[in-house]
Amino acid sequence: MTGVATLGRDFVTIGQAAEILNVTEQTLRNWDRLGKLVARRHPINGYRLYRVGDLHRMLRSVERDTSEPISQIAINFDQAEILVEERSDSGSHGLDAELGALPPCHWSATVALDPKHRPQDWNRPSSTVRRDWRKYPQEAHVLGPEHDRYRRLTVEEIALLQGFDPAVVTGLDLTDRQRIAGIGDAVPPPLARTLLRAIDASWEWQDRSTVEICAGTGGLAEGAAAIGLSHKALVERSSHCEPLLKNNRSWEPSAVAIDDVRSHDFKKYGRIGLLSGGPPCQPWSASGRRRGSLDERDLLGHLPELVNDLGPEVFLFENVPGLLSESNAAYLDDLVRRLRNPGPSHRYGVVAGVLNAADFGVPQLRRRVFLLGFRDAPSSLASTCFNRVEAMRTHRDPKLPGAKRLPWITVGDILSRRQDLGGWRRWIGVTGLSGS
């Protein structure tokens, strides 16, 4: 079927559809067999997919009665009468009374069903935290444990989902939107610390210093600090990141330089042990315009020149998995070739590896590509280092076996440890629809 493979904003999985309608996945399978809510099939794996427009029509059919949850009323959809299963929650009367005291959902059906805007699931790790979470509505909301209410996440909670100490984002003269934008694209510190510990175990440093480019909020820098490297510079273009890089951090504030990487004078730092950073990912992101090397924000192509100028013992760069897509294969192959031979006097063993932050105790599904290179060493050393990182994973997808590792940490695992700040609204799946 044409177009189904690109889920994007047009289709959702059976699990997402079940959450939207507040029914079980088995109910959806039954409806599919009865022809009452027909699923499409993924052309590769055959899984059920549901068109967002179909779900819009179903929810609009109950707009006439917002006083009852969708799970307790009959829905007339495509001329078929569908009786949705009733909730079996104990103490449902008290629950209904509590829900009735909450303000109604303030999103339209179009917004609520858009996968780009839907809240995080309390019972799962969050989706990838992005700087766009600063916008409204975006994904910076959370559904309650029973999927009956939702609220916006605080900046401190978003920091926790990124694996940062909330102290990094508190007490600053920045708006919430500026703080979320600053912390949104960072490498989660727990993942960075694991990576740098693996590098430290694989390499004998001659110089224990580091320079970080495109430092953002200093996620990779936290990893370098964890193994005792001293920061000569953290170079970042955004002035909004400057307070975050200087607030309750382990490096000297004077190391922070707000400047453009392409014009910054790096030679003044002399010899360094580690060069790290996360060049802008938008040129390679599947959710962006995918202009790659044609995008003016592309700094990946500038990296070999920088490596040649600084000659670090080790370099570590981070970017989005879209860099590994077939359409970007030629660019990546050329980049790795140039990083292996950045100049006449330097040679590096380079390997690209993909890691998921959730496997390292971060309550977030964040897959990222890391380019790791060791000076005057074979590429096998970088491969061995990635093997060390894999062996240091602490968590796993709960659907997979592995008693030695804990299930992924969920949003609720983190938020339940904190005081409930309130601000909840009834979710559309149990209250029907209300206007935006």
Secondary structure in CASP SS format (residue, H / E / C, confidence):
PFRMAT SS
TARGET T0000
AUTHOR 0000-0000-0000
METHOD secondary structure of the structure
MODEL  1
M C 1.00
T C 1.00
G C 1.00
V C 1.00
A C 1.00
T C 1.00
L C 1.00
G C 1.00
R C 1.00
D C 1.00
F E 1.00
V E 1.00
T E 1.00
I H 1.00
G H 1.00
Q H 1.00
A H 1.00
A H 1.00
E H 1.00
I H 1.00
L H 1.00
N C 1.00
V C 1.00
T C 1.00
E H 1.00
Q H 1.00
T H 1.00
L H 1.00
R H 1.00
N H 1.00
W H 1.00
D H 1.00
R H 1.00
L H 1.00
G C 1.00
K C 1.00
L C 1.00
V C 1.00
A C 1.00
R E 1.00
R E 1.00
H C 1.00
P C 1.00
I C 1.00
N C 1.00
G C 1.00
Y C 1.00
R E 1.00
L E 1.00
Y E 1.00
R E 1.00
V H 1.00
G H 1.00
D H 1.00
L H 1.00
H H 1.00
R H 1.00
M H 1.00
L H 1.00
R H 1.00
S C 1.00
V C 1.00
E C 1.00
R C 1.00
D C 1.00
T C 1.00
S C 1.00
E C 1.00
P C 1.00
I H 1.00
S H 1.00
Q H 1.00
I C 1.00
A E 1.00
I E 1.00
N E 1.00
F E 1.00
D C 1.00
Q C 1.00
A E 1.00
E E 1.00
I E 1.00
L E 1.00
V C 1.00
E C 1.00
E C 1.00
R C 1.00
S C 1.00
D C 1.00
S C 1.00
G C 1.00
S H 1.00
H H 1.00
G H 1.00
L H 1.00
D H 1.00
A H 1.00
E H 1.00
L H 1.00
G H 1.00
A C 1.00
L C 1.00
P C 1.00
P C 1.00
C C 1.00
H C 1.00
W C 1.00
S C 1.00
A H 1.00
T H 1.00
V H 1.00
A H 1.00
L H 1.00
D C 1.00
P C 1.00
K C 1.00
H C 1.00
R C 1.00
P C 1.00
Q E 1.00
D E 1.00
W C 1.00
N C 1.00
R C 1.00
P C 1.00
S E 1.00
S C 1.00
T C 1.00
V C 1.00
R C 1.00
R H 1.00
D H 1.00
W H 1.00
R H 1.00
K C 1.00
Y C 1.00
P C 1.00
Q C 1.00
E C 1.00
A C 1.00
H E 1.00
V E 1.00
L E 1.00
G C 1.00
P C 1.00
E C 1.00
H C 1.00
D C 1.00
R E 1.00
Y E 1.00
R E 1.00
R E 1.00
L C 1.00
T C 1.00
V H 1.00
E H 1.00
E H 1.00
I H 1.00
A H 1.00
L H 1.00
L H 1.00
Q C 1.00
G C 1.00
F C 1.00
D C 1.00
P H 1.00
A H 1.00
V H 1.00
V H 1.00
T C 1.00
G C 1.00
L C 1.00
D C 1.00
L C 1.00
T C 1.00
D H 1.00
R H 1.00
Q H 1.00
R H 1.00
I H 1.00
A H 1.00
G H 1.00
I H 1.00
G H 1.00
D C 1.00
A C 1.00
V C 1.00
P C 1.00
P H 1.00
P H 1.00
L H 1.00
A H 1.00
R H 1.00
T H 1.00
L H 1.00
L H 1.00
R H 1.00
A H 1.00
I H 1.00
D H 1.00
A H 1.00
S H 1.00
W C 1.00
E C 1.00
W C 1.00
Q C 1.00
D C 1.00
R C 1.00
S E 1.00
T E 1.00
V E 1.00
E E 1.00
I E 1.00
C C 1.00
A C 1.00
G C 1.00
T C 1.00
G C 1.00
G H 1.00
L H 1.00
A H 1.00
E H 1.00
G H 1.00
A H 1.00
A H 1.00
A H 1.00
I C 1.00
G C 1.00
L C 1.00
S E 1.00
H E 1.00
K E 1.00
A E 1.00
L E 1.00
V E 1.00
E E 1.00
R C 1.00
S C 1.00
S C 1.00
H C 1.00
C H 1.00
E H 1.00
P H 1.00
L H 1.00
L H 1.00
K H 1.00
N C 1.00
N C 1.00
R C 1.00
S C 1.00
W C 1.00
E C 1.00
P H 1.00
S H 1.00
A H 1.00
V E 1.00
A E 1.00
I E 1.00
D C 1.00
D C 1.00
V C 1.00
R C 1.00
S C 1.00
H C 1.00
D C 1.00
F C 1.00
K H 1.00
K H 1.00
Y H 1.00
G C 1.00
R C 1.00
I C 1.00
G C 1.00
L E 1.00
L E 1.00
S E 1.00
G E 1.00
G C 1.00
P C 1.00
P C 1.00
C C 1.00
Q H 1.00
P H 1.00
W H 1.00
S C 1.00
A C 1.00
S C 1.00
G C 1.00
R C 1.00
R C 1.00
R C 1.00
G H 1.00
S H 1.00
L H 1.00
D C 1.00
E C 1.00
R C 1.00
D C 1.00
L C 1.00
L H 1.00
G H 1.00
H H 1.00
L H 1.00
P H 1.00
E H 1.00
L H 1.00
V H 1.00
N H 1.00
D H 1.00
L H 1.00
G C 1.00
P C 1.00
E C 1.00
V E 1.00
F E 1.00
L E 1.00
F E 1.00
E E 1.00
N E 1.00
V C 1.00
P H 1.00
G H 1.00
L H 1.00
L H 1.00
S C 1.00
E H 1.00
S H 1.00
N H 1.00
A H 1.00
A H 1.00
Y H 1.00
L H 1.00
D H 1.00
D H 1.00
L H 1.00
V H 1.00
R H 1.00
R H 1.00
L H 1.00
R H 1.00
N C 1.00
P C 1.00
G E 1.00
P C 1.00
S C 1.00
H E 1.00
R C 1.00
Y E 1.00
G E 1.00
V E 1.00
V E 1.00
A E 1.00
G E 1.00
V E 1.00
L E 1.00
N E 1.00
A H 1.00
A H 1.00
D H 1.00
F H 1.00
G C 1.00
V C 1.00
P C 1.00
Q E 1.00
L C 1.00
R C 1.00
R E 1.00
R E 1.00
V E 1.00
F E 1.00
L E 1.00
L E 1.00
G E 1.00
F E 1.00
R E 1.00
D C 1.00
A C 1.00
P C 1.00
S H 1.00
S H 1.00
L H 1.00
A H 1.00
S H 1.00
T H 1.00
C H 1.00
F H 1.00
N H 1.00
R H 1.00
V H 1.00
E H 1.00
A H 1.00
M C 1.00
R C 1.00
T C 1.00
H E 1.00
R E 1.00
D C 1.00
P C 1.00
K C 1.00
L C 1.00
P C 1.00
G C 1.00
A C 1.00
K C 1.00
R C 1.00
L E 1.00
P E 1.00
W C 1.00
I C 1.00
T C 1.00
V H 1.00
G H 1.00
D H 1.00
I H 1.00
L H 1.00
S C 1.00
R C 1.00
R C 1.00
Q C 1.00
D C 1.00
L C 1.00
G C 1.00
G C 1.00
W C 1.00
R E 1.00
R E 1.00
W C 1.00
I H 1.00
G H 1.00
V H 1.00
T H 1.00
G C 1.00
L C 1.00
S C 1.00
G C 1.00
S C 1.00
END
